[in-house]
Amino acid sequence: MNSNQMKAAQESMIEWLSHPQELGKAPVKIECTGNIELHGMTYYLFKYKKNSLGKWLLGVCGGYEENELENCGHVFSEMEEYDEATAAEQATAMVEMLRTYLMEQAKQSEAQRENVGQFAGFVLLSDVNWDKAQLIHDLKEKWDITAEEDEDQSDDALVFSVGDVFAAISLMQAPIPDGEAEENAKNNYMWPEAVDVAKAHKAHLIVAVLGEEEDLLEKGKLYTKLVAACCRQKYATGVYTSGVVFEPRFYEGFADMMKNDELPIFNWIWFGFYRQPGGMCGYTYGMEEFGKDEMEVLDTDADPNDLRDFLASLATYVLENNVELHDGETIGFSENDKHAITRSAGISLPE
């Protein structure tokens, strides 16, 4: 057994157990009881006690390659009683479970990275018709955006550059397929007519902002301005984006927040709510487009309006300040308003 590696593993095990989400303190006793080899790496088994009179519990730390002193992050304990006869078998099972979980998390993170900066949505139309000239006028009048297109562009598309990105708006002469708009319209608890409007649409505009613009907030603002201008089209009846169908008047109204140098948070993020036996629950949908985790609050006795305001303030804070929230931290908006943060698989949504 590599004594230096074992010592490093013991220090990592103590650090993990001391985390507020685990024991919250160092174990009063800890001993290395051996090691196992898995997937070409070394894992160290430990028995430890929460308190002097408590039972010995099992923990595992690894994996280590050859003489390396840095592990690959597989540090875990289910805080089950240590049994010398089965310790190696239990530790193996914990490592395999942890590897499966981390690989799944990596896949989800990769999928989320692919969605970062992908700003695209749809404006529902009650007729197979649009006024391209009017849209160009509205972009200039309302947002001071000059849409200079090539002479050979199609009558059904408007493509132009804004700085280092491209804006694209295209008329699709058919409804959004597979009832997708109608299904997502059910999510809008603030607009009772959303489903009927979505069912009735006959065509739609695809709105997208393309390019490698590094400032995601500016890219998101441009996208919102394009969609808001499309809301002024004669036959515009709904906006399908952020997993929900918005009323055009609602969308355009909240886009005006940008004129006061505020983020159009209610255009970007949908705040969903539902009630469980333990209380009200709320969640965000749309944070991943900005490279951020979705957020949720579970089982609170807060008023729905207060819960929405809290989530909206939290989302704005994270986006404006490019904040990364970490497991075990607390967050609040006053000295007496602190809430614990847990990072885990989603409850409200599968993200």
VOSE-700298 format. One record per residue (C-alpha): residue in three letters; residue number from 1; z, x, y. Coordinates in pm, 1 decimal. Layout:
// residues N
{"ALA", NUM, {Z, X, Y}}
...
// end
This chain:
// residues 351
{"MET", 1, {0.0, 0.0, 0.0}}
{"ASN", 2, {-94.9, 133.0, 344.1}}
{"SER", 3, {242.2, 150.6, 524.8}}
{"ASN", 4, {93.8, 161.8, 876.5}}
{"GLN", 5, {-130.7, -134.1, 799.4}}
{"MET", 6, {159.7, -326.1, 646.9}}
{"LYS", 7, {368.6, -261.6, 958.3}}
{"ALA", 8, {86.0, -386.4, 1180.9}}
{"ALA", 9, {54.6, -696.7, 962.8}}
{"GLN", 10, {427.8, -764.1, 990.1}}
{"GLU", 11, {412.8, -738.0, 1369.7}}
{"SER", 12, {119.0, -983.4, 1374.5}}
{"MET", 13, {308.1, -1221.3, 1144.9}}
{"ILE", 14, {613.1, -1214.8, 1372.3}}
{"GLU", 15, {395.9, -1269.5, 1680.6}}
{"TRP", 16, {225.2, -1569.6, 1515.5}}
{"LEU", 17, {556.8, -1723.3, 1405.9}}
{"SER", 18, {698.7, -1676.4, 1757.0}}
{"HIS", 19, {428.7, -1895.9, 1912.9}}
{"PRO", 20, {568.6, -2219.6, 2070.2}}
{"GLN", 21, {351.4, -2427.6, 1834.7}}
{"GLU", 22, {504.8, -2255.6, 1526.5}}
{"LEU", 23, {869.2, -2140.7, 1497.1}}
{"GLY", 24, {892.8, -2077.2, 1868.3}}
{"LYS", 25, {1092.6, -1760.4, 1798.0}}
{"ALA", 26, {1088.1, -1454.6, 1573.7}}
{"PRO", 27, {1218.6, -1509.4, 1220.1}}
{"VAL", 28, {1571.7, -1382.2, 1161.8}}
{"LYS", 29, {1453.2, -1200.5, 849.0}}
{"ILE", 30, {1108.7, -1097.4, 726.0}}
{"GLU", 31, {995.9, -881.4, 434.1}}
{"CYS", 32, {657.0, -778.5, 298.5}}
{"THR", 33, {641.9, -867.1, -71.9}}
{"GLY", 34, {301.6, -727.5, -161.5}}
{"ASN", 35, {-67.7, -760.5, -91.9}}
{"ILE", 36, {-381.4, -919.0, -235.3}}
{"GLU", 37, {-751.9, -833.3, -209.4}}
{"LEU", 38, {-993.3, -1108.9, -101.0}}
{"HIS", 39, {-1355.3, -1087.7, 13.7}}
{"GLY", 40, {-1334.8, -709.4, 34.1}}
{"MET", 41, {-1029.8, -715.6, 263.7}}
{"THR", 42, {-654.5, -666.7, 224.8}}
{"TYR", 43, {-402.0, -944.1, 292.1}}
{"TYR", 44, {-24.3, -891.8, 313.7}}
{"LEU", 45, {226.2, -1144.2, 181.4}}
{"PHE", 46, {556.1, -1202.4, 359.9}}
{"LYS", 47, {872.8, -1395.2, 300.8}}
{"TYR", 48, {1075.8, -1487.1, 607.7}}
{"LYS", 49, {1370.3, -1701.1, 718.3}}
{"LYS", 50, {1394.9, -1931.9, 1018.2}}
{"ASN", 51, {1773.1, -1882.3, 1021.8}}
{"SER", 52, {2026.0, -1678.4, 827.9}}
{"LEU", 53, {2122.0, -1956.0, 587.3}}
{"GLY", 54, {1771.5, -2094.2, 544.8}}
{"LYS", 55, {1534.7, -2059.2, 252.1}}
{"TRP", 56, {1275.1, -1786.4, 223.1}}
{"LEU", 57, {932.4, -1915.2, 338.0}}
{"LEU", 58, {582.3, -1780.4, 264.7}}
{"GLY", 59, {340.2, -1628.9, 516.6}}
{"VAL", 60, {18.9, -1427.1, 490.4}}
{"CYS", 61, {-161.2, -1191.3, 730.0}}
{"GLY", 62, {-502.6, -1021.6, 704.2}}
{"GLY", 63, {-768.7, -935.7, 637.9}}
{"TYR", 64, {-778.7, -565.8, 691.9}}
{"GLU", 65, {-1071.7, -338.2, 616.5}}
{"GLU", 66, {-981.5, -2.9, 458.3}}
{"ASN", 67, {-745.5, 177.1, 700.2}}
{"GLU", 68, {-802.4, -49.3, 1000.2}}
{"LEU", 69, {-492.6, -173.3, 1187.4}}
{"GLU", 70, {-661.6, -480.3, 1340.6}}
{"ASN", 71, {-680.0, -791.3, 1120.8}}
{"CYS", 72, {-957.7, -1050.2, 1130.7}}
{"GLY", 73, {-725.5, -1323.3, 1257.3}}
{"HIS", 74, {-622.8, -1476.2, 926.1}}
{"VAL", 75, {-250.7, -1515.5, 1001.7}}
{"PHE", 76, {-91.9, -1832.5, 870.4}}
{"SER", 77, {205.6, -2006.1, 712.8}}
{"GLU", 78, {252.6, -2361.6, 595.6}}
{"MET", 79, {628.3, -2293.5, 608.3}}
{"GLU", 80, {664.2, -2375.2, 241.7}}
{"GLU", 81, {933.5, -2220.3, 24.9}}
{"TYR", 82, {858.4, -1874.9, -110.9}}
{"ASP", 83, {819.3, -1856.9, -489.8}}
{"GLU", 84, {755.8, -1507.5, -625.4}}
{"ALA", 85, {572.1, -1644.3, -928.1}}
{"THR", 86, {315.4, -1837.0, -723.6}}
{"ALA", 87, {316.6, -1649.8, -389.7}}
{"ALA", 88, {-14.5, -1471.5, -449.2}}
{"GLU", 89, {-183.9, -1793.4, -559.5}}
{"GLN", 90, {-46.0, -1988.0, -261.3}}
{"ALA", 91, {-146.7, -1713.2, -18.7}}
{"THR", 92, {-500.3, -1708.7, -160.1}}
{"ALA", 93, {-527.2, -2083.2, -114.0}}
{"MET", 94, {-407.1, -2053.7, 247.4}}
{"VAL", 95, {-660.5, -1781.0, 323.7}}
{"GLU", 96, {-948.1, -1981.2, 174.1}}
{"MET", 97, {-844.5, -2290.7, 370.1}}
{"LEU", 98, {-819.7, -2087.7, 690.9}}
{"ARG", 99, {-1160.0, -1923.2, 633.8}}
{"THR", 100, {-1321.4, -2264.5, 579.4}}
{"TYR", 101, {-1160.7, -2402.6, 894.1}}
{"LEU", 102, {-1262.5, -2104.9, 1110.6}}
{"MET", 103, {-1620.6, -2109.9, 981.5}}
{"GLU", 104, {-1644.3, -2478.5, 1066.9}}
{"GLN", 105, {-1503.8, -2407.6, 1413.4}}
{"ALA", 106, {-1761.6, -2131.7, 1458.2}}
{"LYS", 107, {-2042.1, -2372.2, 1368.0}}
{"GLN", 108, {-1913.6, -2627.0, 1617.4}}
{"SER", 109, {-1882.0, -2358.9, 1887.1}}
{"GLU", 110, {-2240.1, -2248.9, 1822.9}}
{"ALA", 111, {-2360.2, -2609.0, 1849.5}}
{"GLN", 112, {-2168.7, -2649.9, 2175.0}}
{"ARG", 113, {-2321.4, -2331.3, 2318.2}}
{"GLU", 114, {-2666.8, -2470.0, 2246.2}}
{"ASN", 115, {-2583.0, -2775.5, 2460.0}}
{"VAL", 116, {-2452.7, -2575.9, 2756.2}}
{"GLY", 117, {-2669.5, -2628.7, 3061.9}}
{"GLN", 118, {-2892.9, -2884.5, 2888.5}}
{"PHE", 119, {-2906.2, -3151.1, 3159.8}}
{"ALA", 120, {-3125.8, -3440.4, 3052.3}}
{"GLY", 121, {-3104.2, -3819.6, 3058.3}}
{"PHE", 122, {-3294.8, -4143.3, 3090.4}}
{"VAL", 123, {-3348.9, -4411.3, 3353.4}}
{"LEU", 124, {-3422.7, -4749.1, 3194.1}}
{"LEU", 125, {-3708.0, -4955.6, 3341.6}}
{"SER", 126, {-3761.1, -5329.8, 3312.8}}
{"ASP", 127, {-4138.1, -5281.9, 3347.5}}
{"VAL", 128, {-4387.6, -5015.2, 3238.3}}
{"ASN", 129, {-4429.8, -4901.3, 3593.4}}
{"TRP", 130, {-4299.4, -4648.6, 3844.2}}
{"ASP", 131, {-4376.9, -4541.8, 4200.0}}
{"LYS", 132, {-4418.7, -4166.3, 4193.8}}
{"ALA", 133, {-4490.3, -4140.3, 4566.1}}
{"GLN", 134, {-4175.6, -4340.6, 4643.7}}
{"LEU", 135, {-3969.7, -4106.5, 4423.4}}
{"ILE", 136, {-4103.1, -3800.3, 4606.6}}
{"HIS", 137, {-4015.3, -3970.4, 4936.5}}
{"ASP", 138, {-3663.2, -4062.2, 4819.4}}
{"LEU", 139, {-3592.0, -3710.0, 4697.7}}
{"LYS", 140, {-3675.6, -3574.5, 5043.4}}
{"GLU", 141, {-3510.5, -3847.6, 5246.9}}
{"LYS", 142, {-3185.0, -3871.6, 5049.3}}
{"TRP", 143, {-3134.7, -3517.8, 4919.7}}
{"ASP", 144, {-3372.3, -3298.2, 5121.0}}
{"ILE", 145, {-3550.0, -3195.6, 4800.9}}
{"THR", 146, {-3919.0, -3117.4, 4841.2}}
{"ALA", 147, {-4114.3, -3202.3, 4527.8}}
{"GLU", 148, {-4429.2, -2990.9, 4552.3}}
{"GLU", 149, {-4639.9, -3055.2, 4243.4}}
{"ASP", 150, {-4962.4, -2903.7, 4118.0}}
{"GLU", 151, {-5282.8, -3090.4, 4198.9}}
{"ASP", 152, {-5372.7, -3142.9, 3833.4}}
{"GLN", 153, {-5045.7, -3311.0, 3734.3}}
{"SER", 154, {-5051.5, -3634.6, 3540.0}}
{"ASP", 155, {-4975.7, -3961.9, 3714.1}}
{"ASP", 156, {-4697.1, -4012.5, 3456.4}}
{"ALA", 157, {-4508.9, -3689.2, 3534.2}}
{"LEU", 158, {-4350.9, -3508.5, 3826.2}}
{"VAL", 159, {-4272.6, -3140.1, 3765.6}}
{"PHE", 160, {-4169.0, -2899.0, 4040.5}}
{"SER", 161, {-3945.5, -2599.5, 4098.1}}
{"VAL", 162, {-3618.2, -2585.0, 4289.7}}
{"GLY", 163, {-3511.6, -2223.3, 4324.9}}
{"ASP", 164, {-3502.9, -2069.4, 3978.5}}
{"VAL", 165, {-3510.2, -2396.1, 3783.3}}
{"PHE", 166, {-3765.7, -2664.9, 3710.5}}
{"ALA", 167, {-3719.5, -3035.7, 3762.0}}
{"ALA", 168, {-3914.6, -3267.5, 3532.1}}
{"ILE", 169, {-3941.0, -3646.1, 3550.6}}
{"SER", 170, {-4175.2, -3823.6, 3310.7}}
{"LEU", 171, {-4264.5, -4188.0, 3252.5}}
{"MET", 172, {-4246.1, -4295.9, 2889.4}}
{"GLN", 173, {-4429.1, -4624.5, 2839.8}}
{"ALA", 174, {-4195.7, -4758.1, 2571.1}}
{"PRO", 175, {-3824.6, -4826.3, 2521.0}}
{"ILE", 176, {-3592.9, -4549.6, 2397.2}}
{"PRO", 177, {-3638.1, -4568.9, 2017.5}}
{"ASP", 178, {-3393.2, -4673.4, 1744.1}}
{"GLY", 179, {-3178.8, -4890.9, 1969.7}}
{"GLU", 180, {-3005.2, -4579.2, 2100.1}}
{"ALA", 181, {-2962.9, -4706.4, 2455.5}}
{"GLU", 182, {-2822.9, -5041.6, 2340.2}}
{"GLU", 183, {-2573.1, -4874.0, 2109.7}}
{"ASN", 184, {-2443.0, -4641.5, 2379.2}}
{"ALA", 185, {-2435.4, -4922.2, 2635.7}}
{"LYS", 186, {-2146.5, -5067.8, 2433.1}}
{"ASN", 187, {-1931.3, -4780.1, 2559.2}}
{"ASN", 188, {-1937.5, -4902.4, 2920.4}}
{"TYR", 189, {-1628.0, -5120.7, 2951.9}}
{"MET", 190, {-1690.0, -5151.8, 3327.9}}
{"TRP", 191, {-2031.5, -5321.6, 3302.8}}
{"PRO", 192, {-2037.5, -5632.8, 3080.5}}
{"GLU", 193, {-2415.8, -5669.9, 3117.1}}
{"ALA", 194, {-2491.4, -5314.4, 3002.2}}
{"VAL", 195, {-2594.7, -5405.3, 2646.3}}
{"ASP", 196, {-2822.8, -5691.5, 2753.9}}
{"VAL", 197, {-2987.4, -5470.7, 3017.8}}
{"ALA", 198, {-3042.8, -5193.6, 2764.7}}
{"LYS", 199, {-3194.1, -5435.6, 2512.7}}
{"ALA", 200, {-3436.7, -5567.8, 2773.9}}
{"HIS", 201, {-3577.5, -5236.7, 2899.3}}
{"LYS", 202, {-3950.5, -5183.7, 2836.1}}
{"ALA", 203, {-3998.5, -4822.9, 2946.6}}
{"HIS", 204, {-3795.1, -4528.5, 3067.3}}
{"LEU", 205, {-3802.4, -4213.6, 3275.6}}
{"ILE", 206, {-3694.9, -3886.0, 3117.3}}
{"VAL", 207, {-3515.9, -3666.7, 3371.6}}
{"ALA", 208, {-3444.5, -3301.1, 3294.3}}
{"VAL", 209, {-3350.2, -2980.6, 3471.2}}
{"LEU", 210, {-3486.0, -2674.4, 3291.5}}
{"GLY", 211, {-3433.0, -2301.6, 3335.5}}
{"GLU", 212, {-3174.3, -2026.9, 3315.8}}
{"GLU", 213, {-2978.2, -2107.2, 3631.7}}
{"GLU", 214, {-2638.7, -1939.3, 3585.1}}
{"ASP", 215, {-2449.1, -2171.6, 3819.2}}
{"LEU", 216, {-2405.7, -2474.5, 3594.6}}
{"LEU", 217, {-2241.6, -2680.1, 3868.6}}
{"GLU", 218, {-2544.9, -2640.3, 4095.2}}
{"LYS", 219, {-2775.1, -2720.4, 3805.0}}
{"GLY", 220, {-2568.7, -3031.7, 3729.1}}
{"LYS", 221, {-2576.9, -3138.0, 4093.3}}
{"LEU", 222, {-2955.7, -3110.4, 4101.6}}
{"TYR", 223, {-2981.2, -3321.1, 3786.3}}
{"THR", 224, {-2758.9, -3589.2, 3939.3}}
{"LYS", 225, {-2965.7, -3595.4, 4258.3}}
{"LEU", 226, {-3285.2, -3646.7, 4057.6}}
{"VAL", 227, {-3136.2, -3933.4, 3857.5}}
{"ALA", 228, {-2985.9, -4091.8, 4169.4}}
{"ALA", 229, {-3329.4, -4086.5, 4336.3}}
{"CYS", 230, {-3478.6, -4253.3, 4026.4}}
{"CYS", 231, {-3217.8, -4529.0, 4062.0}}
{"ARG", 232, {-3409.6, -4639.7, 4373.4}}
{"GLN", 233, {-3717.4, -4722.6, 4168.1}}
{"LYS", 234, {-3806.5, -5094.1, 4182.3}}
{"TYR", 235, {-3774.9, -5147.8, 3806.8}}
{"ALA", 236, {-3474.3, -4920.7, 3739.1}}
{"THR", 237, {-3209.7, -5118.5, 3550.3}}
{"GLY", 238, {-2981.3, -4859.0, 3390.2}}
{"VAL", 239, {-2903.4, -4488.3, 3351.7}}
{"TYR", 240, {-2844.6, -4355.6, 3002.1}}
{"THR", 241, {-2657.1, -4024.5, 3018.2}}
{"SER", 242, {-2320.7, -3876.0, 2911.8}}
{"GLY", 243, {-2311.0, -4105.8, 2609.1}}
{"VAL", 244, {-2311.7, -4429.9, 2806.5}}
{"VAL", 245, {-2541.8, -4657.6, 3010.9}}
{"PHE", 246, {-2446.9, -4675.1, 3380.0}}
{"GLU", 247, {-2536.2, -4940.5, 3634.6}}
{"PRO", 248, {-2783.7, -4778.6, 3881.8}}
{"ARG", 249, {-2577.7, -4887.4, 4181.9}}
{"PHE", 250, {-2268.0, -4727.0, 4028.2}}
{"TYR", 251, {-2452.2, -4402.9, 3950.6}}
{"GLU", 252, {-2609.9, -4368.0, 4294.1}}
{"GLY", 253, {-2283.9, -4453.8, 4469.2}}
{"PHE", 254, {-2084.8, -4183.4, 4293.0}}
{"ALA", 255, {-2365.8, -3931.0, 4343.9}}
{"ASP", 256, {-2296.4, -3966.0, 4716.7}}
{"MET", 257, {-1970.2, -3774.3, 4656.9}}
{"MET", 258, {-2184.6, -3461.2, 4682.7}}
{"LYS", 259, {-2249.7, -3537.0, 5049.9}}
{"ASN", 260, {-1877.3, -3474.3, 5106.1}}
{"ASP", 261, {-1888.3, -3148.5, 4905.5}}
{"GLU", 262, {-1714.1, -3315.9, 4612.0}}
{"LEU", 263, {-1821.6, -3284.0, 4250.3}}
{"PRO", 264, {-1995.7, -3596.7, 4114.7}}
{"ILE", 265, {-1745.2, -3601.7, 3830.3}}
{"PHE", 266, {-1801.7, -3968.8, 3742.1}}
{"ASN", 267, {-2176.2, -3904.5, 3705.1}}
{"TRP", 268, {-2121.6, -3605.1, 3479.8}}
{"ILE", 269, {-1829.1, -3710.2, 3264.0}}
{"TRP", 270, {-1763.8, -4039.7, 3091.1}}
{"PHE", 271, {-1395.5, -4126.8, 3059.0}}
{"GLY", 272, {-1345.9, -4343.0, 2752.2}}
{"PHE", 273, {-1030.2, -4536.5, 2667.1}}
{"TYR", 274, {-885.5, -4723.8, 2372.5}}
{"ARG", 275, {-544.6, -4848.6, 2263.7}}
{"GLN", 276, {-355.9, -4734.0, 1955.0}}
{"PRO", 277, {-17.7, -4854.7, 1823.0}}
{"GLY", 278, {137.8, -4551.6, 1993.8}}
{"GLY", 279, {-13.5, -4628.7, 2335.5}}
{"MET", 280, {-325.4, -4570.9, 2546.0}}
{"CYS", 281, {-567.2, -4291.3, 2457.4}}
{"GLY", 282, {-836.4, -4141.4, 2678.7}}
{"TYR", 283, {-1111.9, -3883.4, 2633.2}}
{"THR", 284, {-1393.2, -3707.1, 2816.1}}
{"TYR", 285, {-1759.7, -3693.1, 2718.4}}
{"GLY", 286, {-1985.6, -3445.0, 2896.6}}
{"MET", 287, {-1771.3, -3133.8, 2945.7}}
{"GLU", 288, {-1964.1, -2936.9, 2683.0}}
{"GLU", 289, {-2275.4, -2935.2, 2902.3}}
{"PHE", 290, {-2073.4, -2708.6, 3131.8}}
{"GLY", 291, {-1951.4, -2490.1, 2845.6}}
{"LYS", 292, {-1606.6, -2652.0, 2837.6}}
{"ASP", 293, {-1414.1, -2827.2, 2562.7}}
{"GLU", 294, {-1385.8, -3203.5, 2575.6}}
{"MET", 295, {-1032.9, -3324.4, 2654.4}}
{"GLU", 296, {-825.0, -3615.0, 2535.6}}
{"VAL", 297, {-481.9, -3765.4, 2599.9}}
{"LEU", 298, {-325.6, -3949.2, 2306.7}}
{"ASP", 299, {-64.3, -4223.6, 2271.7}}
{"THR", 300, {64.1, -4245.3, 2628.3}}
{"ASP", 301, {240.3, -4534.8, 2798.4}}
{"ALA", 302, {44.5, -4469.3, 3120.1}}
{"ASP", 303, {-155.7, -4737.5, 3298.7}}
{"PRO", 304, {-529.3, -4704.3, 3213.8}}
{"ASN", 305, {-615.3, -4642.0, 3579.5}}
{"ASP", 306, {-355.3, -4365.2, 3601.8}}
{"LEU", 307, {-483.3, -4214.2, 3277.7}}
{"ARG", 308, {-840.9, -4216.8, 3409.8}}
{"ASP", 309, {-730.6, -4053.4, 3735.8}}
{"PHE", 310, {-537.9, -3786.7, 3544.2}}
{"LEU", 311, {-834.8, -3701.3, 3321.1}}
{"ALA", 312, {-1072.7, -3704.3, 3618.9}}
{"SER", 313, {-845.9, -3470.0, 3814.0}}
{"LEU", 314, {-810.8, -3244.3, 3511.7}}
{"ALA", 315, {-1187.0, -3232.2, 3451.7}}
{"THR", 316, {-1251.7, -3158.8, 3820.2}}
{"TYR", 317, {-990.9, -2880.7, 3819.8}}
{"VAL", 318, {-1139.9, -2718.9, 3508.9}}
{"LEU", 319, {-1497.9, -2732.4, 3641.2}}
{"GLU", 320, {-1429.6, -2635.3, 4003.0}}
{"ASN", 321, {-1217.2, -2336.5, 3906.1}}
{"ASN", 322, {-1395.2, -2241.9, 3582.1}}
{"VAL", 323, {-1064.7, -2272.1, 3396.2}}
{"GLU", 324, {-1014.3, -2214.3, 3024.2}}
{"LEU", 325, {-728.1, -2418.8, 2880.0}}
{"HIS", 326, {-541.5, -2250.6, 2595.2}}
{"ASP", 327, {-336.0, -2379.4, 2305.9}}
{"GLY", 328, {37.4, -2373.4, 2381.2}}
{"GLU", 329, {2.6, -2379.3, 2761.8}}
{"THR", 330, {117.7, -2661.3, 2986.8}}
{"ILE", 331, {-64.6, -2828.3, 3272.2}}
{"GLY", 332, {31.4, -3073.7, 3544.7}}
{"PHE", 333, {-30.3, -3158.3, 3906.7}}
{"SER", 334, {328.1, -3136.7, 4030.6}}
{"GLU", 335, {648.9, -2949.8, 3949.8}}
{"ASN", 336, {780.8, -3246.8, 3751.8}}
{"ASP", 337, {452.7, -3331.7, 3578.5}}
{"LYS", 338, {397.6, -3093.7, 3287.0}}
{"HIS", 339, {203.9, -3168.2, 2970.6}}
{"ALA", 340, {161.7, -2953.3, 2660.6}}
{"ILE", 341, {-190.4, -2846.1, 2561.8}}
{"THR", 342, {-301.6, -2841.4, 2199.5}}
{"ARG", 343, {-646.4, -2720.4, 2094.1}}
{"SER", 344, {-764.7, -2891.2, 1776.7}}
{"ALA", 345, {-1039.9, -3096.0, 1623.4}}
{"GLY", 346, {-1106.2, -3410.7, 1825.5}}
{"ILE", 347, {-930.6, -3736.6, 1747.0}}
{"SER", 348, {-1126.9, -3969.3, 1975.7}}
{"LEU", 349, {-1460.8, -3792.1, 1911.8}}
{"PRO", 350, {-1554.8, -3543.8, 1638.6}}
{"GLU", 351, {-1596.4, -3247.5, 1877.2}}
// end
